[in-house]
Amino acid sequence: MRPALLSTALILLHIFFCRDAVAQSPRRSAEQVQKDIAQSRAQLQQATSDTAKARIGIELASYLGFQNADAALEEIARACRRAEKSKHAATLLNTYTNAGGILQRLGRMDDALEHLKKGMAYIEKARQPGVAGICYGSIAQIYMRQGVYEKALQYYQKSLAEFEKHAPNPDYEAMTFQQIGNILMHTGQPSEAVPFFQKAAATWEKTQSWGPLEGCYRNLGNAYQLMGDTASASAAMEKAGQVAERLKKKG
């Protein structure tokens, strides 16, 4: 049986932080989606516990979301009812947070926020404190896409505070630094955005994450340009060009 989707879904949600406007769905062929749906439905029929049914149901909803939003929404609701019936903290956490990710992908932002916040209520009971930073970041991402920048900034700051406690993958922190910088740019504060872009760039240099690093240097260059610092802007854009060349050679 396939493992629960919690870590995968939340990683995908945090990767979305690099997309300022529209979250990108993972690419799947129609044939693969249909195969996954059939497999999940078969597993769901064989499951006996509410915990297993909730886990498989939310997995099925994820696959259905590529074909039929209404069917995905119905399966999400069933999975959440099963999770509530199980009264198992980890199941409730996993189900609600994964549901939030699926709902975000479907463009149901208010529903996504509701489910993510419900899931977060079970983090302590489920003894998964490391999930908090990712959940806060996912909520911030939704507020950012809605243009509610003040709340987005608050939740990204909460996300960073959690990351400092639990030392996650450094890419998570870098993505969060980048998005805080983006918010500050949106709100007309390029000088305040610069140190966040610099922190993100420094991390991605260390992890050799060339794709996001190129965009980060371009953001940094734009911030310097708005500040009237043309020399620093040119230097940042030159670094972006160097990273782009590195990507071409790798590709």
C-alpha positions in Angstrom: 0.0 0.0 0.0 1.3 3.5 -0.8 2.4 5.7 2.1 0.3 8.5 3.4 0.5 11.7 1.4 1.2 14.2 4.2 4.9 14.9 3.5 4.5 14.9 -0.3 1.5 17.2 -0.3 3.0 19.7 2.1 6.3 19.7 0.2 4.4 20.5 -3.0 2.5 23.2 -1.2 5.7 24.8 0.0 7.3 24.5 -3.5 4.3 26.6 -4.7 5.9 29.5 -2.7 8.2 30.1 -5.6 5.2 30.8 -7.8 4.0 34.3 -7.1 0.7 34.0 -8.9 -0.6 30.5 -9.7 0.4 27.3 -8.1 1.6 24.7 -10.5 0.1 21.2 -10.4 2.4 18.2 -10.9 2.3 16.9 -14.4 0.5 13.6 -14.8 -0.7 11.8 -17.9 -4.4 11.1 -18.2 -3.6 7.3 -18.3 -1.6 7.5 -15.1 -4.3 9.5 -13.3 -6.9 7.0 -14.3 -4.7 4.2 -13.1 -4.2 5.9 -9.8 -7.9 6.5 -9.3 -8.7 2.9 -10.0 -6.0 1.7 -7.6 -7.2 4.0 -4.8 -10.8 3.0 -5.3 -9.8 -0.7 -5.1 -7.8 0.0 -1.9 -10.7 2.0 -0.4 -13.1 -1.0 -0.9 -10.7 -3.3 0.9 -10.0 -0.9 3.8 -11.7 -1.7 7.1 -10.7 1.1 9.5 -11.8 4.8 9.4 -8.1 5.8 9.6 -7.2 3.8 6.5 -10.4 5.0 4.7 -9.6 8.6 5.4 -6.1 8.3 4.2 -7.0 6.5 1.0 -10.0 8.7 0.4 -7.9 11.9 0.5 -5.4 10.2 -1.8 -8.3 9.4 -4.2 -9.5 13.0 -4.0 -6.1 14.2 -5.0 -6.2 12.1 -8.2 -9.8 13.0 -8.9 -8.9 16.6 -8.8 -7.1 16.2 -12.1 -10.3 15.1 -13.8 -13.4 16.2 -11.9 -13.4 19.0 -9.3 -16.9 18.1 -8.0 -16.0 14.5 -7.5 -12.8 15.5 -5.7 -14.8 17.8 -3.4 -17.2 15.0 -2.5 -14.3 12.7 -1.8 -12.6 15.3 0.4 -15.8 15.7 2.4 -16.1 11.9 2.9 -12.4 11.6 3.9 -12.8 14.4 6.5 -15.9 12.7 8.0 -14.0 9.4 8.3 -11.1 11.2 9.9 -13.4 12.8 12.4 -15.0 9.5 13.1 -11.6 7.9 13.8 -10.8 10.6 16.4 -7.1 9.9 15.7 -5.0 13.0 15.9 -2.5 12.1 13.2 -5.3 11.0 10.8 -7.1 14.3 11.4 -3.9 16.3 10.8 -3.0 14.4 7.7 -6.5 14.5 6.2 -7.2 18.2 6.8 -3.8 19.4 5.7 -3.8 17.3 2.5 -7.4 18.4 1.8 -6.1 22.0 2.1 -3.5 21.3 -0.5 -6.0 19.8 -2.9 -8.5 22.6 -2.4 -5.8 25.2 -3.1 -4.9 23.3 -6.3 -8.6 23.5 -7.3 -8.7 27.2 -6.6 -11.0 26.9 -3.5 -8.9 29.2 -1.4 -11.3 29.9 1.4 -12.0 26.2 1.8 -8.3 25.5 1.7 -7.7 27.9 4.5 -10.5 26.4 6.6 -9.1 22.9 6.2 -5.5 23.8 6.9 -6.4 25.7 10.0 -8.5 22.7 11.2 -5.6 20.4 10.6 -3.2 22.6 12.5 -5.3 22.2 15.7 -4.1 18.6 15.8 -0.3 19.1 15.4 0.5 19.0 19.1 -1.7 15.9 19.7 -0.2 14.2 16.7 3.3 15.0 17.9 4.3 16.4 14.6 5.6 19.9 15.5 7.8 20.0 12.4 4.7 20.3 10.3 3.7 23.6 11.7 6.1 25.7 9.7 5.0 24.2 6.4 1.3 24.6 7.3 1.9 28.3 8.3 3.7 28.8 5.0 0.9 27.1 3.0 -1.7 29.4 4.7 0.6 32.4 3.9 0.7 31.3 0.3 -3.0 31.4 0.0 -3.3 34.9 1.5 -0.6 36.0 -0.8 -2.5 34.7 -3.9 -5.6 36.5 -2.6 -3.6 39.8 -2.2 -4.0 39.9 1.5 -0.4 40.8 2.1 -0.5 41.7 5.7 -1.8 38.3 6.7 0.5 36.6 4.3 3.5 38.3 5.9 2.3 37.4 9.4 2.0 33.7 8.5 5.4 33.6 6.7 6.9 35.1 9.8 5.3 32.4 11.9 6.6 29.8 9.4 10.1 31.1 9.8 9.8 31.0 13.6 8.8 27.3 13.4 11.6 26.5 11.0 14.1 28.0 13.5 12.8 25.6 16.1 12.8 22.4 14.0 15.6 22.9 11.4 13.8 21.8 8.2 15.1 21.3 4.7 16.9 24.6 4.0 14.9 25.1 0.8 11.8 25.7 3.0 13.5 28.6 4.7 14.8 30.0 1.4 11.4 29.8 -0.2 9.9 31.6 2.8 12.6 34.3 2.6 11.9 34.8 -1.1 8.2 35.1 -0.5 8.6 37.7 2.3 10.8 39.6 -0.2 8.0 39.3 -2.8 5.4 40.7 -0.4 7.6 43.6 0.5 8.1 44.4 -3.2 4.3 44.2 -3.7 3.8 46.7 -0.9 6.4 49.1 -2.2 9.3 48.3 0.2 12.2 47.3 -2.0 14.9 48.2 0.5 13.3 46.0 3.1 13.0 43.2 0.6 16.7 43.1 -0.3 17.9 41.3 2.9 15.3 38.6 2.4 16.3 38.0 -1.2 19.9 37.9 -0.1 19.2 35.3 2.6 17.3 33.2 0.1 20.1 33.5 -2.5 22.8 32.5 0.0 20.9 29.4 1.0 20.2 28.3 -2.6 23.9 28.9 -3.5 24.8 26.4 -0.7 22.2 23.9 -1.8 23.0 24.5 -5.5 19.3 25.0 -6.3 20.0 26.8 -9.5 16.4 27.2 -10.8 15.0 29.3 -7.8 18.4 31.0 -7.4 18.2 32.6 -10.9 14.7 34.0 -10.1 15.9 35.2 -6.7 18.8 37.1 -8.2 16.4 38.7 -10.7 14.1 39.8 -7.9 17.1 41.2 -6.1 18.2 43.1 -9.2 14.6 44.5 -9.5 14.7 45.6 -5.9 18.0 47.4 -6.3 16.7 49.1 -9.5 13.7 50.4 -7.7 16.0 51.8 -5.0 18.1 53.6 -7.7 21.2 51.5 -7.0 22.0 50.6 -10.6 25.4 49.1 -9.8 24.0 46.6 -7.4 21.1 45.9 -9.8 23.5 45.2 -12.6 25.6 42.9 -10.4 22.5 40.9 -9.3 21.3 40.6 -12.9 24.8 39.4 -14.0 24.7 36.7 -11.3 21.2 35.7 -12.6 22.7 35.4 -16.1 25.5 33.2 -14.8 23.1 30.9 -13.1 21.0 30.8 -16.3 24.0 29.7 -18.3 24.7 27.0 -15.7 21.2 25.7 -16.1 21.5 25.6 -19.9 24.7 23.5 -19.6 22.9 21.1 -17.2 19.8 20.9 -19.4 
